[in-house]
Every structure is written in C-alpha cells, then in structure tokens.
Amino acid sequence: MGDHAPCAQYYEDPLMRIKATTAFPLLAVLIVLVTFGTLWAITAGQTDDFEDGTTQGWRVGSAGAPSPPTNVPDGGPQGTGDAYVEYTSTGTSGAGSKMTMFNTDQWVGDYVTAGVTAFRVHLNNLGSNDLELRILATTGPDATDPGCYSANAVKLPAGSGWTTVTFPFEASNVMNVLGSCNYATVMAAVDKLWIYHSPNGFPPSIEPAIAATLGMDNLTALTSTVMINEVDADQTGTDNAEFVELYDGGTGNTMLDGLVLVFFNGATDVSYNAVDLDGQTTDANGFFVYCGDAANVANCDLEVGAGTTNLIQNGADAVALYVGNDTDFPTGTPATTTNLLDAIAYDTNDADDTVLLAALGLTMQYNEDAFGAKNTDSNQRLPDGAPEIRPTAPTPGATNDTNLPVELSAFEVALDGHAAVLTWQTSSESNNAGFEVQAKNGADFETLGFVNGAGTTTEARSYEFRTERLAPGRYVFRLKQIDFDGAFVFSPEVEVAVETPGTYQLSEVYPNPFNPRASVTLAVSQAQEVTIGLYDVQGRLVALVHHGRLEADTQRTFTIDGSNLASGVYVLQVKGATFTAERTVTLLK
C-alpha cells in the first residue's frame, strides 16, 4: 500500500544469514546484541519534542510521497520558537494518500518492562477534514503484522488548534489487528509505532485515504492511563463542595499507588498543595473523587475533612497528576512536565497564565464561567477521557453529561420526492450559535449548510433544512451543534434511502456532442449485471464502457472515451436483466 514501508529492508534471506554466521561468528554475535538492545529502546517518560530540527524518525513508508513529514521550526503548541512535525496526505491514491505516520527508532522495544501504558501528545488538525486518530503497535514492519491498536479513536475536528490528547494503551483499551493482538506478546517486542486516521478501527492498509494536514508535538510515553476528568474550582459562598475527579479510561478498580495530585497557583506558578494517592483505587466504573467535604460531594473517595471550604483556588490556576509522592512537591515547587501524566489549567474569567501553561506543556486554559454559571458548573471532559473540556453541571464519580448544550427533543429526516427534509426540535437552548447540517461522504462527513440557533432560551424551537434533489442511494445525516465560544458536539445520526423510480434511471449523455470524453449516470432498482457499449452506425461495438454488477439504488457515473475513435454519430446501448436503453451521441473532433 502507499503508506507502507518497503518490506525488503526488514527481511533477510535465511541462507545469507547462515553464511554470515558461519564466516563471521563475531559479527553474528554483534548483530544479536544490537537486536537485543533495540528491544529495550522504549523508556517511560521519553518525549519527542522535535527541537533538534528533525522529524526524530517519524516518516511515511512511500519514498514517492509528495509531502513527507517535515520539521516546522515555529508555531508549535508553545508558539514562537516551538518546533513540531507536520505531515500532509493527499487523499487521492498511491504514495502519501493516507494520514499515516510511523516510527521504527526510539519507539520500539519492550513496553511491558518499561511500564508504558499510554501516550500523551499535542495534535493540531490543520486541514479541512475531521480526523479520527489511533495508535498502532506492531511486531513487524507491516500494518498486518501481529499488533494492537487503540480501541477508541480520538476525534480531532478540522481546524482544531493545538489539543492535548491521551491515548490509553492497556490490554483493556486496545483492539486486534486482524485478530493478532496478543497484548503481552506484542507489547514486549514492538517493532513499529504508528499514528493514523482510522474511522473504522482497521489497520492503515485498509483505512480510507484522506486529504489532511496534521501537526504533532511532545509525544510522551506514560506509565498510567489515569487522567484528570473533572475539576470544580468555584461555587457559591464558601466553596464547600469543590472536587477533582480522576478517570482510568473505564478499566475500573485501578490502583493509584505511586501517583500524586498537585495544585498550582497561577500568581506564582508554584504548588500550594499535594495529595498522595497511595492506597487509593478507582471504582468499578473507573472514577475516583478527591473532595473537601464528602457531605457536599457525591461519590467522594478521599475527603480532606468535614467543614472544609475553598479546597481549590479559583484561577488562573492548574491541577496536575504526576508519578511520584507528595514529598516530591512541597509547597512552592515550580510547575514541571517531568513525570507529568495529565494537567488541566482553569480560570474564572481570568487572563491566560502563559507561564503556567508553558511549564505544564498545556495549550488551553478553561474558563469555568464560560456560560456565566461558575457557581453551578464544573470543567469536565466530554465524553469521559476525551480531549474536549467545557463547563457543565458537575457529575462527581459519574459519567459526564454528553448531551447537546441544547435539549434536542427530536431529529428526523423524510423524503419529499428526491429531496431530503431534515427537521429537529429543541426544548431549550444555552449559548447556541447554531447547527451545521452534515451528510456522510464515504468515511467522512461534509457540511451541507448552516442553520442559526436561538442563543439562550427556555422556549421550544423548531428547525428545518432541505437538501437539493438526491440521486438514488442511502444517505446519513447529523447535526453539529456549535456554541458561541466554538465548542461543539454532534447529534445522533439519521438515515434515509432514495430509491430508483421504475426499473432504471439513465441520464442523458453530457456533453453531447463531445470531444473526446463524455459521461452518463445510471441507477437500477434491483441488483443485476449491466453492459454498457458504444456502437457505430453499422452496429459494430467500438468501445466497451462497462460490464459488471450494479447494486440497487446506487447511482454510478460512467465515462465514454472517444480518444481513439473518428468523428461521427454513435449509439450508447445500456442493457441489463430487466431493461434495455439507448442514447445517441455525436463525437466532434
């Protein structure tokens, strides 16, 4: 495939290997030692930051890729002077058509011994198509070699800006590559690490091509999948119900030994509290809650004490999760990325603390008062463990609310002739800029139009969007509800089928006259073998345009090529099991 590395460089002729061992026994020993050393290359905490001006071994397999990964010396997540790696895929066919990068250098080896179970990385979708990204680890050079990949793709919308993404990679949150993921075996001998666009959960060789540009920086190997899932830093009065919620990706009952929560003050950019988590575990659903007063916080697992108030400073501040102990972070410790697993910077209408953000490797500071409800909202990942963070009603120790910021009471699609009419209703709306109406095109969605929302209202509203006339086929639609601050979520999908009227539907040939090519579209009401031929006026077949099976209610476009024909009048004959049709065409050269 276009994005695979050539296999020849990875496999030796076994006869040649035997001869080398016989003639040069010392060299054979050295080869074995080098191979053994390579298996131990991965280390916990290692990071690719691309500040050396290279791609640090990240590449694509096809030498002919038109835009291979490059080091961009400026414009990374920390802004001016921060280098990152960037790759552009064509979305057409052949070399460089897919959003797939891999590394066979510092990211190979024994992940089990190194204790690496997750990856944190800064990503920026610089293209116009949404991406769904996964990590893949294989024991050989090809994507079909034994390997494991992320069970859940990380959705990165077009124009995302720099986003901190965590890929859990424990046995409980990976999937098989063609049934070959024996997790312990694969992760003990990783030969190649991939990051790639994967909407379907298949290896890179099977996933579709896509036109995209992806920026990547600060890829870090983590020893824990636990992350900060929700922070409630501001409430009414004495703030007696503040909390921090951790999440292990849904594994459940995860030991938190060796981890520490650290709280940083934005005015000084140093720590003011550290909470050792030795002896603590997440619950069966993967949640753990640290709170001030358990009487005011549901599902609190670790309480400071009854009557505790003002547990968390309001901002601009940050909460971070590290590998370590509370003694590693005495009050006044500067913020750092060393042994950092996760961090969330937040505020309540404060200016961004760029120093604190940089010290923690963050790109975003989240305002708990973004919707004017700082006393009743918390900053939380939506859905649990996702990159997107926005304020909504607190859910300590429970699944974060992934509903639309509007209450969507209905969403339907119906046909009016060959046009689709989408209707939806809301029972209330908050901060709603409007709805992008999107239709699926292959593996991706494309925007058909935009319908303005009502902003903030408690009144029920109804909306409608009408498409143009649709060709026969099946269509999937969804809404992308967008807030005024740019945050967005997707609605459920709805589907409609446009059937072929009668036995078949054949368009006119266009253009007609033509030189040297023209096209014609055809749809049939039931699946059948169809032959399309071009005949001269003597009835002789001069070009076979198509011969094969057509599926029902699926419009196909065929090209008539007259490059090797003389000017004149021809007959295009279309013949199936249930119909025969003709079109007269003229070739003018």
PyMOL commands that set and color helices and strands:
alter all, ss='L'
color gray80, all
select helices_A, chain A and resi 7-9+14-23+25-38+111-114+171-173+183-187+326-328+354-359
alter helices_A, ss='H'
color red, helices_A
select strands_A, chain A and resi 47-48+70-72+84-90+100-103+118-125+131-138+147-150+154-156+163-168+174-176+192-197+211-222+227-232+243-247+259-265+270-276+287-291+302-303+317-323+340-347+365-367+378-381+389-392+407-416+419-441+444-457+461-469+473-483+488-490+494-498+504-506+517-524+528-535+541-550+556-561+568-576+580-587
alter strands_A, ss='S'
color yellow, strands_A
deselect
rebuild
show_as cartoon
